[in-house]
Amino acid sequence: MADTDITSFGRFSEPALLILVSLAGGPKHGYAMMEDIATFGRVRLGAGTLYGALTRLEERGLVETVSSGDRRRPYRLTSAGATVLQAQLDVLGGCVTVGRQRLALS
Amino acid sequence: MTRWLVRLYPRAWRRRYEAEFVELLTQRSLTTGETLDVIRGALDAHYTAWQRRSGIMIPVMLWRGLPFIAALGTFALSYLTAALVTATVRQTLWIHFHTDGLYGWVPVLTWWTCSLALAALAWTRTRRWAARHSS
């Protein structure tokens, strides 16, 4: 089974997480993903970075293409992708909670 | 420009992603940063394809040794340049002012410091790069 741990993507880990979050809102093609990520993540991903992360996610079965007549192929989250995203958000949620508590204490 | 950039990617990658990637690039204004990001993406795609074909994973020890090799290489190259320049400077000074001693050491010490600073920079940059790519 392919390694589905996105933290093993090296410099593509963070873009991969942003893509998963973006696709959790519904299927999107590359440009729509970039715009969405720029809005909620306040990060402008480059096309090379976006496709570097997208390639890895697709190879591991975390995202898949939706059939479309358009040249701009849309992608959607698979059930494995949703599980990985949920696990990542749980970890981040824990960090956010602890961070906020510690900031309030200091 | 867009077509030329996409041609930097491996053929197998292009078969799968070219159409949509070109479409994406034409929708965005190609700034210098964006162009560099695409070139970096192409290098990554070649590296990943090579890794898959060869089955070779660069050993962890090599990744750990990279900063040392980079620092040593930078220092050697920088100092070699320094030595050549310094020799010329000293020779010129001697010919024109007949002076040596402490004054002659100033360029040598300057180049030692510059070479060490460059080596330190190479060390830190390579360590950061290796940490990102070794996984």
gemmi code that builds the backbone of each chain (N, CA, C; Angstrom):
import gemmi

chains = {
    "A": [
        ("MET", (0.845, -1.203, 0.000), (0.000, 0.000, 0.000), (0.879, 1.252, 0.000)),
        ("ALA", (0.481, 2.239, -0.765), (1.288, 3.457, -0.850), (1.282, 4.188, 0.483)),
        ("ASP", (2.380, 4.862, 0.744), (2.496, 5.630, 1.967), (1.559, 6.842, 1.888)),
        ("THR", (0.589, 6.906, 2.795), (-0.383, 8.005, 2.718), (-0.077, 9.123, 3.716)),
        ("ASP", (1.080, 9.040, 4.368), (1.445, 10.057, 5.338), (1.975, 11.289, 4.603)),
        ("ILE", (1.192, 12.361, 4.590), (1.611, 13.525, 3.796), (2.779, 14.270, 4.431)),
        ("THR", (3.105, 13.961, 5.693), (4.271, 14.622, 6.295), (5.564, 14.091, 5.674)),
        ("SER", (5.455, 12.962, 4.931), (6.644, 12.423, 4.257), (6.850, 13.080, 2.884)),
        ("PHE", (6.039, 14.081, 2.546), (6.164, 14.750, 1.241), (7.268, 15.806, 1.216)),
        ("GLY", (7.990, 15.956, 2.334), (9.041, 16.975, 2.385), (8.454, 18.366, 2.225)),
        ("ARG", (9.011, 19.151, 1.286), (8.553, 20.538, 1.138), (7.132, 20.637, 0.578)),
        ("PHE", (6.582, 19.489, 0.133), (5.223, 19.502, -0.414), (4.158, 19.158, 0.632)),
        ("SER", (4.570, 18.932, 1.886), (3.616, 18.544, 2.939), (2.553, 19.618, 3.159)),
        ("GLU", (3.011, 20.855, 3.328), (2.062, 21.933, 3.616), (1.152, 22.217, 2.408)),
        ("PRO", (1.721, 22.326, 1.185), (0.817, 22.497, 0.031), (-0.175, 21.348, -0.112)),
        ("ALA", (0.260, 20.110, 0.208), (-0.638, 18.951, 0.092), (-1.806, 19.084, 1.056)),
        ("LEU", (-1.516, 19.531, 2.271), (-2.581, 19.719, 3.261), (-3.563, 20.798, 2.787)),
        ("LEU", (-3.020, 21.879, 2.252), (-3.880, 22.967, 1.759), (-4.771, 22.487, 0.612)),
        ("ILE", (-4.225, 21.632, -0.250), (-5.012, 21.083, -1.365), (-6.149, 20.210, -0.824)),
        ("LEU", (-5.831, 19.360, 0.152), (-6.864, 18.489, 0.732), (-7.984, 19.325, 1.354)),
        ("VAL", (-7.587, 20.384, 2.064), (-8.596, 21.256, 2.685), (-9.452, 21.906, 1.595)),
        ("SER", (-8.801, 22.359, 0.534), (-9.524, 23.002, -0.564), (-10.521, 22.027, -1.210)),
        ("LEU", (-10.062, 20.801, -1.451), (-10.937, 19.822, -2.117), (-12.034, 19.289, -1.202)),
        ("ALA", (-11.864, 19.483, 0.111), (-12.917, 19.054, 1.038), (-14.190, 19.865, 0.788)),
        ("GLY", (-14.025, 21.039, 0.172), (-15.185, 21.872, -0.139), (-15.835, 21.524, -1.467)),
        ("GLY", (-15.313, 20.510, -2.155), (-15.881, 20.097, -3.450), (-14.808, 20.045, -4.526)),
        ("PRO", (-15.086, 19.369, -5.654), (-14.090, 19.226, -6.724), (-13.667, 20.589, -7.297)),
        ("LYS", (-12.384, 20.669, -7.634), (-11.852, 21.920, -8.218), (-10.726, 21.602, -9.182)),
        ("HIS", (-10.540, 22.444, -10.190), (-9.361, 22.322, -11.052), (-8.236, 23.172, -10.461)),
        ("GLY", (-7.052, 23.069, -11.060), (-5.859, 23.715, -10.504), (-6.019, 25.187, -10.157)),
        ("TYR", (-6.529, 25.960, -11.114), (-6.638, 27.407, -10.897), (-7.601, 27.721, -9.744)),
        ("ALA", (-8.733, 26.994, -9.702), (-9.722, 27.226, -8.634), (-9.117, 26.880, -7.274)),
        ("MET", (-8.291, 25.819, -7.244), (-7.630, 25.433, -5.987), (-6.708, 26.555, -5.510)),
        ("MET", (-5.921, 27.099, -6.461), (-4.983, 28.181, -6.118), (-5.720, 29.385, -5.531)),
        ("GLU", (-6.817, 29.750, -6.169), (-7.589, 30.906, -5.706), (-8.190, 30.639, -4.333)),
        ("ASP", (-8.725, 29.419, -4.165), (-9.337, 29.043, -2.882), (-8.292, 29.062, -1.766)),
        ("ILE", (-7.126, 28.483, -2.050), (-6.047, 28.418, -1.046), (-5.565, 29.823, -0.702)),
        ("ALA", (-5.490, 30.700, -1.714), (-5.068, 32.089, -1.457), (-6.070, 32.785, -0.539)),
        ("THR", (-7.349, 32.390, -0.639), (-8.380, 33.029, 0.184), (-8.353, 32.512, 1.622)),
        ("PHE", (-8.419, 31.166, 1.786), (-8.510, 30.676, 3.175), (-7.145, 30.480, 3.834)),
        ("GLY", (-6.113, 30.210, 3.034), (-4.803, 29.928, 3.625), (-3.860, 31.109, 3.587)),
        ("ARG", (-4.253, 32.165, 2.878), (-3.417, 33.368, 2.707), (-2.038, 33.020, 2.163)),
        ("VAL", (-2.002, 32.032, 1.288), (-0.742, 31.606, 0.654), (-0.998, 31.530, -0.845)),
        ("ARG", (-0.085, 32.076, -1.642), (-0.216, 31.922, -3.095), (0.737, 30.823, -3.530)),
        ("LEU", (0.166, 29.670, -3.837), (1.006, 28.546, -4.279), (1.419, 28.775, -5.726)),
        ("GLY", (2.664, 28.444, -6.047), (3.121, 28.496, -7.430), (2.597, 27.271, -8.164)),
        ("ALA", (2.529, 27.370, -9.508), (2.008, 26.240, -10.290), (2.882, 24.986, -10.119)),
        ("GLY", (4.197, 25.179, -10.043), (5.119, 24.044, -9.868), (4.906, 23.354, -8.537)),
        ("THR", (4.702, 24.155, -7.499), (4.479, 23.598, -6.159), (3.131, 22.879, -6.107)),
        ("LEU", (2.104, 23.520, -6.697), (0.761, 22.924, -6.689), (0.789, 21.545, -7.351)),
        ("TYR", (1.405, 21.457, -8.530), (1.397, 20.179, -9.245), (2.359, 19.161, -8.626)),
        ("GLY", (3.421, 19.634, -7.951), (4.317, 18.729, -7.224), (3.549, 18.004, -6.130)),
        ("ALA", (2.723, 18.773, -5.404), (1.928, 18.200, -4.316), (0.770, 17.360, -4.870)),
        ("LEU", (0.125, 17.870, -5.914), (-1.023, 17.185, -6.513), (-0.622, 15.814, -7.081)),
        ("THR", (0.545, 15.760, -7.726), (1.063, 14.501, -8.276), (1.220, 13.462, -7.171)),
        ("ARG", (1.819, 13.894, -6.066), (2.043, 12.974, -4.943), (0.709, 12.505, -4.342)),
        ("LEU", (-0.227, 13.428, -4.213), (-1.526, 13.067, -3.641), (-2.270, 12.080, -4.537)),
        ("GLU", (-2.173, 12.289, -5.838), (-2.874, 11.401, -6.776), (-2.235, 10.002, -6.791)),
        ("GLU", (-0.886, 9.977, -6.765), (-0.178, 8.688, -6.753), (-0.547, 7.854, -5.538)),
        ("ARG", (-0.830, 8.513, -4.435), (-1.159, 7.804, -3.192), (-2.659, 7.584, -3.023)),
        ("GLY", (-3.409, 7.976, -4.031), (-4.861, 7.728, -4.011), (-5.626, 8.615, -3.055)),
        ("LEU", (-5.057, 9.783, -2.722), (-5.741, 10.675, -1.791), (-6.656, 11.662, -2.527)),
        ("VAL", (-6.348, 11.888, -3.808), (-7.242, 12.681, -4.664), (-7.376, 11.950, -5.994)),
        ("GLU", (-8.437, 12.277, -6.726), (-8.630, 11.659, -8.048), (-9.274, 12.666, -8.989)),
        ("THR", (-9.154, 12.402, -10.278), (-9.739, 13.336, -11.239), (-11.218, 13.009, -11.443)),
        ("VAL", (-11.946, 14.033, -11.800), (-13.356, 13.863, -12.137), (-13.430, 13.970, -13.656)),
        ("SER", (-14.138, 13.035, -14.310), (-14.207, 13.093, -15.769), (-14.903, 14.382, -16.203)),
        ("SER", (-14.276, 15.031, -17.176), (-14.792, 16.317, -17.642), (-14.313, 16.545, -19.068)),
        ("GLY", (-15.107, 17.225, -19.868), (-14.724, 17.505, -21.245), (-13.735, 18.657, -21.319)),
        ("ASP", (-13.606, 19.362, -20.219), (-12.750, 20.545, -20.139), (-11.273, 20.145, -20.087)),
        ("ARG", (-10.395, 21.019, -20.651), (-8.950, 20.780, -20.526), (-8.505, 20.928, -19.075)),
        ("ARG", (-9.226, 21.794, -18.333), (-8.897, 21.980, -16.921), (-9.557, 20.848, -16.137)),
        ("ARG", (-8.774, 19.804, -15.866), (-9.356, 18.623, -15.231), (-9.628, 18.869, -13.733)),
        ("PRO", (-10.859, 18.693, -13.261), (-11.106, 18.889, -11.827), (-10.655, 17.674, -10.996)),
        ("TYR", (-10.309, 17.935, -9.771), (-9.898, 16.873, -8.833), (-10.882, 16.836, -7.675)),
        ("ARG", (-10.990, 15.647, -7.066), (-11.828, 15.562, -5.861), (-11.119, 14.702, -4.816)),
        ("LEU", (-11.570, 14.846, -3.598), (-11.009, 14.101, -2.475), (-11.530, 12.662, -2.521)),
        ("THR", (-10.664, 11.668, -2.286), (-11.133, 10.285, -2.184), (-11.469, 10.009, -0.709)),
        ("SER", (-12.016, 8.852, -0.421), (-12.326, 8.563, 0.997), (-11.027, 8.423, 1.803)),
        ("ALA", (-9.974, 7.873, 1.149), (-8.668, 7.781, 1.833), (-8.132, 9.188, 2.111)),
        ("GLY", (-8.334, 10.091, 1.162), (-7.901, 11.474, 1.328), (-8.628, 12.151, 2.473)),
        ("ALA", (-9.933, 11.875, 2.578), (-10.725, 12.475, 3.657), (-10.242, 11.966, 5.016)),
        ("THR", (-9.881, 10.682, 5.074), (-9.382, 10.103, 6.335), (-8.055, 10.750, 6.735)),
        ("VAL", (-7.156, 10.894, 5.744), (-5.849, 11.504, 6.017), (-6.036, 12.960, 6.457)),
        ("LEU", (-6.928, 13.675, 5.784), (-7.179, 15.072, 6.144), (-7.710, 15.170, 7.568)),
        ("GLN", (-8.642, 14.277, 7.907), (-9.214, 14.285, 9.259), (-8.111, 14.077, 10.302)),
        ("ALA", (-7.221, 13.109, 10.043), (-6.125, 12.822, 10.978), (-5.202, 14.030, 11.123)),
        ("GLN", (-4.874, 14.672, 9.997), (-3.995, 15.848, 10.033), (-4.643, 16.995, 10.795)),
        ("LEU", (-5.961, 17.185, 10.568), (-6.659, 18.278, 11.252), (-6.747, 18.028, 12.750)),
        ("ASP", (-6.874, 16.748, 13.128), (-6.900, 16.414, 14.563), (-5.583, 16.820, 15.226)),
        ("VAL", (-4.462, 16.494, 14.542), (-3.137, 16.833, 15.089), (-3.006, 18.353, 15.192)),
        ("LEU", (-3.355, 19.040, 14.116), (-3.239, 20.509, 14.110), (-4.170, 21.138, 15.146)),
        ("GLY", (-5.377, 20.567, 15.264), (-6.342, 21.068, 16.251), (-5.772, 20.968, 17.657)),
        ("GLY", (-5.105, 19.864, 17.939), (-4.463, 19.674, 19.246), (-3.412, 20.741, 19.485)),
        ("CYS", (-2.611, 21.014, 18.458), (-1.551, 22.028, 18.573), (-2.157, 23.406, 18.817)),
        ("VAL", (-3.233, 23.717, 18.093), (-3.881, 25.025, 18.225), (-4.418, 25.192, 19.651)),
        ("THR", (-5.085, 24.140, 20.164), (-5.661, 24.205, 21.510), (-4.569, 24.451, 22.551)),
        ("VAL", (-3.505, 23.636, 22.489), (-2.414, 23.768, 23.464), (-1.757, 25.131, 23.333)),
        ("GLY", (-1.502, 25.552, 22.085), (-0.869, 26.849, 21.850), (-1.664, 28.001, 22.438)),
        ("ARG", (-2.988, 27.974, 22.204), (-3.856, 29.035, 22.709), (-3.873, 29.055, 24.241)),
        ("GLN", (-3.952, 27.836, 24.836), (-3.966, 27.750, 26.300), (-2.671, 28.326, 26.890)),
        ("ARG", (-1.541, 27.961, 26.255), (-0.254, 28.413, 26.792), (-0.060, 29.919, 26.606)),
        ("LEU", (-0.561, 30.435, 25.511), (-0.464, 31.890, 25.294), (-1.296, 32.640, 26.324)),
        ("ALA", (-2.457, 32.078, 26.659), (-3.326, 32.724, 27.656), (-2.693, 32.705, 29.037)),
        ("LEU", (-1.901, 31.661, 29.300), (-1.260, 31.518, 30.611), (-0.078, 32.455, 30.763)),
        ("SER", (0.615, 32.710, 29.648), (1.867, 33.486, 29.759), (1.595, 34.981, 29.913)),
    ],
    "B": [
        ("MET", (6.642, 30.898, -24.214), (7.299, 30.788, -22.891), (6.683, 29.636, -22.081)),
        ("THR", (5.332, 29.594, -22.051), (4.635, 28.556, -21.291), (4.991, 27.163, -21.819)),
        ("ARG", (4.942, 27.017, -23.151), (5.255, 25.723, -23.784), (6.687, 25.302, -23.461)),
        ("TRP", (7.606, 26.290, -23.508), (9.010, 26.015, -23.251), (9.192, 25.529, -21.810)),
        ("LEU", (8.472, 26.174, -20.887), (8.570, 25.794, -19.474), (8.051, 24.368, -19.253)),
        ("VAL", (6.934, 24.053, -19.907), (6.341, 22.719, -19.722), (7.257, 21.636, -20.296)),
        ("ARG", (8.013, 21.985, -21.357), (8.933, 21.009, -21.948), (10.068, 20.631, -21.005)),
        ("LEU", (10.257, 21.388, -19.938), (11.292, 21.061, -18.957), (10.907, 19.827, -18.135)),
        ("TYR", (9.631, 19.499, -18.137), (9.142, 18.369, -17.330), (9.391, 17.046, -18.064)),
        ("PRO", (9.508, 15.927, -17.322), (9.711, 14.617, -17.963), (8.544, 14.251, -18.886)),
        ("ARG", (8.846, 13.459, -19.911), (7.833, 13.117, -20.915), (6.618, 12.425, -20.284)),
        ("ALA", (6.863, 11.478, -19.377), (5.758, 10.731, -18.747), (4.851, 11.682, -17.965)),
        ("TRP", (5.476, 12.639, -17.304), (4.708, 13.616, -16.527), (3.851, 14.452, -17.471)),
        ("ARG", (4.454, 14.848, -18.612), (3.728, 15.689, -19.571), (2.541, 14.942, -20.173)),
        ("ARG", (2.724, 13.652, -20.422), (1.616, 12.871, -20.994), (0.381, 12.965, -20.105)),
        ("ARG", (0.618, 12.970, -18.817), (-0.486, 12.960, -17.864), (-1.015, 14.374, -17.562)),
        ("TYR", (-0.100, 15.347, -17.384), (-0.536, 16.644, -16.850), (-0.412, 17.836, -17.802)),
        ("GLU", (0.211, 17.662, -18.966), (0.548, 18.824, -19.805), (-0.646, 19.738, -20.117)),
        ("ALA", (-1.744, 19.138, -20.612), (-2.882, 19.955, -21.055), (-3.388, 20.861, -19.933)),
        ("GLU", (-3.639, 20.281, -18.775), (-4.193, 21.074, -17.678), (-3.161, 22.055, -17.097)),
        ("PHE", (-1.874, 21.650, -17.139), (-0.820, 22.509, -16.603), (-0.646, 23.750, -17.488)),
        ("VAL", (-0.682, 23.544, -18.801), (-0.583, 24.667, -19.743), (-1.769, 25.597, -19.545)),
        ("GLU", (-2.933, 25.011, -19.395), (-4.166, 25.789, -19.179), (-4.022, 26.658, -17.927)),
        ("LEU", (-3.471, 26.062, -16.864), (-3.286, 26.784, -15.609), (-2.293, 27.934, -15.784)),
        ("LEU", (-1.172, 27.643, -16.463), (-0.147, 28.675, -16.630), (-0.644, 29.839, -17.482)),
        ("THR", (-1.501, 29.552, -18.457), (-1.999, 30.640, -19.300), (-2.996, 31.516, -18.542)),
        ("GLN", (-3.558, 30.973, -17.463), (-4.513, 31.754, -16.665), (-3.814, 32.682, -15.674)),
        ("ARG", (-2.498, 32.445, -15.492), (-1.764, 33.239, -14.501), (-0.697, 34.075, -15.189)),
        ("SER", (-0.405, 35.239, -14.581), (0.675, 36.033, -15.165), (1.994, 35.429, -14.683)),
        ("LEU", (2.870, 35.145, -15.641), (4.125, 34.478, -15.299), (5.145, 35.485, -14.763)),
        ("THR", (5.184, 35.629, -13.449), (6.178, 36.497, -12.825), (7.494, 35.724, -12.724)),
        ("THR", (8.554, 36.383, -12.290), (9.841, 35.702, -12.128), (9.710, 34.590, -11.088)),
        ("GLY", (9.034, 34.913, -9.988), (8.850, 33.932, -8.915), (8.096, 32.701, -9.408)),
        ("GLU", (7.039, 32.959, -10.185), (6.217, 31.863, -10.713), (7.048, 30.995, -11.672)),
        ("THR", (7.850, 31.651, -12.513), (8.698, 30.929, -13.473), (9.701, 30.048, -12.728)),
        ("LEU", (10.321, 30.623, -11.699), (11.291, 29.851, -10.914), (10.615, 28.664, -10.229)),
        ("ASP", (9.383, 28.878, -9.766), (8.634, 27.803, -9.111), (8.358, 26.652, -10.092)),
        ("VAL", (8.040, 26.999, -11.330), (7.783, 25.969, -12.350), (9.078, 25.214, -12.667)),
        ("ILE", (10.201, 25.937, -12.770), (11.497, 25.283, -13.042), (11.857, 24.337, -11.893)),
        ("ARG", (11.630, 24.804, -10.684), (11.896, 23.981, -9.500), (11.006, 22.724, -9.515)),
        ("GLY", (9.746, 22.911, -9.923), (8.810, 21.790, -10.028), (9.296, 20.772, -11.053)),
        ("ALA", (9.865, 21.280, -12.173), (10.383, 20.385, -13.222), (11.570, 19.581, -12.700)),
        ("LEU", (12.447, 20.244, -11.953), (13.608, 19.539, -11.372), (13.133, 18.448, -10.423)),
        ("ASP", (12.120, 18.784, -9.626), (11.568, 17.809, -8.682), (10.954, 16.624, -9.427)),
        ("ALA", (10.237, 16.907, -10.521), (9.600, 15.830, -11.299), (10.662, 14.905, -11.898)),
        ("HIS", (11.775, 15.490, -12.382), (12.870, 14.665, -12.930), (13.504, 13.818, -11.830)),
        ("TYR", (13.730, 14.447, -10.674), (14.354, 13.733, -9.562), (13.459, 12.577, -9.095)),
        ("THR", (12.154, 12.843, -8.967), (11.212, 11.814, -8.524), (11.156, 10.673, -9.535)),
        ("ALA", (11.136, 11.024, -10.841), (11.079, 9.996, -11.895), (12.352, 9.145, -11.881)),
        ("TRP", (13.498, 9.809, -11.701), (14.779, 9.086, -11.642), (14.808, 8.143, -10.440)),
        ("GLN", (14.311, 8.637, -9.306), (14.289, 7.837, -8.078), (13.420, 6.591, -8.278)),
        ("ARG", (12.298, 6.781, -8.972), (11.368, 5.671, -9.193), (11.978, 4.633, -10.140)),
        ("ARG", (12.630, 5.137, -11.213), (13.245, 4.245, -12.208), (14.390, 3.453, -11.610)),
        ("SER", (15.261, 4.165, -10.883), (16.480, 3.523, -10.396), (16.256, 2.782, -9.082)),
        ("GLY", (15.218, 3.175, -8.363), (14.969, 2.585, -7.043), (16.007, 3.026, -6.027)),
        ("ILE", (16.807, 4.030, -6.408), (17.878, 4.480, -5.513), (17.353, 5.582, -4.604)),
        ("MET", (17.494, 5.364, -3.336), (17.186, 6.409, -2.371), (18.543, 6.932, -1.909)),
        ("ILE", (18.722, 8.222, -1.975), (20.015, 8.763, -1.543), (20.180, 8.497, -0.052)),
        ("PRO", (21.297, 7.793, 0.325), (21.453, 7.405, 1.719), (21.453, 8.604, 2.667)),
        ("VAL", (20.913, 8.351, 3.859), (20.803, 9.411, 4.870), (22.173, 10.001, 5.188)),
        ("MET", (23.205, 9.115, 5.197), (24.559, 9.582, 5.535), (25.033, 10.631, 4.534)),
        ("LEU", (24.643, 10.422, 3.245), (25.054, 11.368, 2.209), (24.355, 12.710, 2.410)),
        ("TRP", (23.060, 12.635, 2.762), (22.323, 13.875, 3.034), (22.976, 14.613, 4.194)),
        ("ARG", (23.398, 13.834, 5.208), (24.006, 14.470, 6.381), (25.367, 15.064, 6.040)),
        ("GLY", (26.044, 14.411, 5.074), (27.378, 14.880, 4.703), (27.349, 16.062, 3.756)),
        ("LEU", (26.197, 16.275, 3.110), (26.095, 17.345, 2.100), (26.497, 18.732, 2.609)),
        ("PRO", (26.000, 19.165, 3.789), (26.392, 20.494, 4.256), (27.909, 20.627, 4.401)),
        ("PHE", (28.558, 19.553, 4.882), (30.007, 19.583, 5.068), (30.715, 19.722, 3.715)),
        ("ILE", (30.250, 18.915, 2.737), (30.849, 18.955, 1.395), (30.651, 20.346, 0.779)),
        ("ALA", (29.425, 20.891, 0.935), (29.124, 22.216, 0.370), (29.985, 23.289, 1.016)),
        ("ALA", (30.123, 23.213, 2.345), (30.912, 24.220, 3.063), (32.381, 24.142, 2.650)),
        ("LEU", (32.901, 22.910, 2.596), (34.309, 22.714, 2.245), (34.571, 23.184, 0.810)),
        ("GLY", (33.677, 22.815, -0.100), (33.809, 23.202, -1.507), (33.771, 24.713, -1.675)),
        ("THR", (32.824, 25.356, -0.971), (32.699, 26.817, -1.058), (33.949, 27.482, -0.515)),
        ("PHE", (34.435, 26.964, 0.627), (35.628, 27.554, 1.229), (36.824, 27.422, 0.283)),
        ("ALA", (36.999, 26.212, -0.282), (38.149, 25.963, -1.161), (38.097, 26.875, -2.383)),
        ("LEU", (36.915, 26.954, -2.991), (36.760, 27.764, -4.199), (36.986, 29.243, -3.891)),
        ("SER", (36.387, 29.678, -2.792), (36.503, 31.070, -2.402), (37.949, 31.414, -2.053)),
        ("TYR", (38.614, 30.503, -1.336), (39.982, 30.796, -0.904), (40.959, 30.761, -2.072)),
        ("LEU", (40.678, 29.880, -3.029), (41.528, 29.809, -4.218), (41.456, 31.137, -4.973)),
        ("THR", (40.232, 31.624, -5.123), (40.044, 32.924, -5.783), (40.763, 33.994, -4.966)),
        ("ALA", (40.593, 33.908, -3.645), (41.201, 34.884, -2.752), (42.720, 34.879, -2.890)),
        ("ALA", (43.273, 33.672, -2.931), (44.732, 33.538, -3.010), (45.261, 34.197, -4.279)),
        ("LEU", (44.547, 33.953, -5.368), (44.983, 34.518, -6.651), (44.890, 36.043, -6.627)),
        ("VAL", (43.750, 36.542, -6.113), (43.553, 37.994, -6.059), (44.560, 38.621, -5.111)),
        ("THR", (44.736, 37.982, -3.952), (45.653, 38.520, -2.949), (47.075, 38.594, -3.483)),
        ("ALA", (47.472, 37.530, -4.171), (48.819, 37.499, -4.734), (49.016, 38.690, -5.675)),
        ("THR", (47.987, 38.929, -6.471), (48.068, 40.043, -7.427), (48.139, 41.371, -6.673)),
        ("VAL", (47.286, 41.495, -5.649), (47.248, 42.740, -4.865), (48.601, 42.989, -4.200)),
        ("ARG", (49.138, 41.937, -3.566), (50.420, 42.071, -2.851), (51.545, 42.454, -3.810)),
        ("GLN", (51.518, 41.777, -4.973), (52.547, 42.045, -5.960), (52.475, 43.510, -6.409)),
        ("THR", (51.253, 43.963, -6.658), (51.048, 45.341, -7.109), (51.534, 46.319, -6.035)),
        ("LEU", (51.150, 46.021, -4.778), (51.557, 46.904, -3.684), (53.074, 46.965, -3.572)),
        ("TRP", (53.703, 45.791, -3.675), (55.159, 45.724, -3.520), (55.846, 46.517, -4.634)),
        ("ILE", (55.330, 46.338, -5.856), (55.943, 47.017, -6.999), (55.809, 48.537, -6.855)),
        ("HIS", (54.607, 48.969, -6.445), (54.358, 50.416, -6.435), (54.815, 51.107, -5.150)),
        ("PHE", (54.653, 50.391, -4.018), (54.950, 51.081, -2.748), (56.088, 50.425, -1.956)),
        ("HIS", (56.625, 49.322, -2.423), (57.699, 48.588, -1.728), (57.303, 48.323, -0.285)),
        ("THR", (56.040, 47.936, -0.111), (55.582, 47.706, 1.262), (55.086, 46.267, 1.426)),
        ("ASP", (55.350, 45.732, 2.586), (54.899, 44.359, 2.861), (54.571, 44.277, 4.349)),
        ("GLY", (54.833, 43.135, 4.979), (54.605, 43.001, 6.415), (53.134, 43.003, 6.749)),
        ("LEU", (52.738, 43.750, 7.782), (51.359, 43.744, 8.281), (50.360, 44.162, 7.193)),
        ("TYR", (50.752, 45.174, 6.401), (49.860, 45.678, 5.354), (49.525, 44.586, 4.347)),
        ("GLY", (50.492, 43.734, 4.084), (50.302, 42.643, 3.128), (49.347, 41.570, 3.627)),
        ("TRP", (49.205, 41.521, 4.966), (48.318, 40.502, 5.551), (46.841, 40.912, 5.528)),
        ("VAL", (46.572, 42.190, 5.353), (45.181, 42.676, 5.394), (44.300, 41.952, 4.370)),
        ("PRO", (44.722, 41.922, 3.095), (43.850, 41.196, 2.134), (43.701, 39.715, 2.456)),
        ("VAL", (44.785, 39.109, 2.970), (44.729, 37.672, 3.296), (43.683, 37.422, 4.388)),
        ("LEU", (43.757, 38.234, 5.439), (42.804, 38.064, 6.550), (41.376, 38.369, 6.101)),
        ("THR", (41.227, 39.355, 5.224), (39.899, 39.700, 4.711), (39.315, 38.528, 3.949)),
        ("TRP", (40.136, 37.923, 3.099), (39.637, 36.811, 2.297), (39.382, 35.559, 3.129)),
        ("TRP", (40.185, 35.372, 4.177), (39.918, 34.260, 5.111), (38.520, 34.427, 5.714)),
        ("THR", (38.237, 35.640, 6.177), (36.947, 35.917, 6.818), (35.805, 35.727, 5.831)),
        ("CYS", (35.994, 36.264, 4.607), (34.937, 36.148, 3.587), (34.694, 34.679, 3.238)),
        ("SER", (35.768, 33.918, 3.078), (35.644, 32.495, 2.717), (34.920, 31.725, 3.814)),
        ("LEU", (35.272, 32.020, 5.068), (34.617, 31.337, 6.196), (33.134, 31.701, 6.253)),
        ("ALA", (32.828, 32.971, 6.011), (31.425, 33.415, 6.033), (30.634, 32.722, 4.927)),
        ("LEU", (31.217, 32.640, 3.722), (30.549, 31.972, 2.604), (30.343, 30.486, 2.897)),
        ("ALA", (31.368, 29.856, 3.504), (31.271, 28.433, 3.853), (30.154, 28.208, 4.876)),
        ("ALA", (30.058, 29.110, 5.846), (28.996, 29.000, 6.869), (27.623, 29.135, 6.226)),
        ("LEU", (27.526, 30.060, 5.268), (26.263, 30.262, 4.557), (25.892, 29.000, 3.767)),
        ("ALA", (26.888, 28.439, 3.067), (26.649, 27.211, 2.284), (26.202, 26.084, 3.213)),
        ("TRP", (26.829, 25.995, 4.381), (26.499, 24.960, 5.370), (25.033, 25.050, 5.807)),
        ("THR", (24.623, 26.256, 6.207), (23.252, 26.407, 6.719), (22.215, 26.204, 5.613)),
        ("ARG", (22.493, 26.773, 4.416), (21.537, 26.637, 3.317), (21.386, 25.172, 2.900)),
        ("THR", (22.511, 24.438, 2.828), (22.446, 23.034, 2.404), (21.752, 22.181, 3.455)),
        ("ARG", (21.987, 22.500, 4.723), (21.324, 21.730, 5.799), (19.816, 21.865, 5.703)),
        ("ARG", (19.377, 23.102, 5.432), (17.943, 23.366, 5.309), (17.381, 22.619, 4.095)),
        ("TRP", (18.123, 22.678, 2.994), (17.681, 22.028, 1.756), (17.603, 20.512, 1.944)),
        ("ALA", (18.649, 19.938, 2.588), (18.692, 18.485, 2.795), (17.562, 18.034, 3.710)),
        ("ALA", (17.259, 18.856, 4.727), (16.175, 18.502, 5.658), (14.843, 18.425, 4.935)),
        ("ARG", (14.677, 19.296, 3.924), (13.414, 19.304, 3.182), (13.312, 18.145, 2.208)),
        ("HIS", (14.464, 17.696, 1.663), (14.430, 16.711, 0.587), (14.803, 15.291, 0.998)),
        ("SER", (15.287, 15.087, 2.217), (15.783, 13.760, 2.581), (14.680, 12.767, 2.880)),
        ("SER", (13.444, 13.262, 3.139), (12.367, 12.330, 3.505), (11.803, 11.623, 2.287)),
    ],
}
model = gemmi.Model(1)
for chain_id, residues in chains.items():
    chain = gemmi.Chain(chain_id)
    for i, (resn, *xyz) in enumerate(residues, 1):
        res = gemmi.Residue()
        res.name, res.seqid = resn, gemmi.SeqId(i, " ")
        for name, pos in zip(("N", "CA", "C"), xyz):
            atom = gemmi.Atom()
            atom.name, atom.element = name, gemmi.Element(name[0])
            atom.pos, atom.b_iso = gemmi.Position(*pos), 0.0
            res.add_atom(atom)
        chain.add_residue(res)
    model.add_chain(chain)
structure = gemmi.Structure()
structure.add_model(model)
structure.setup_entities()
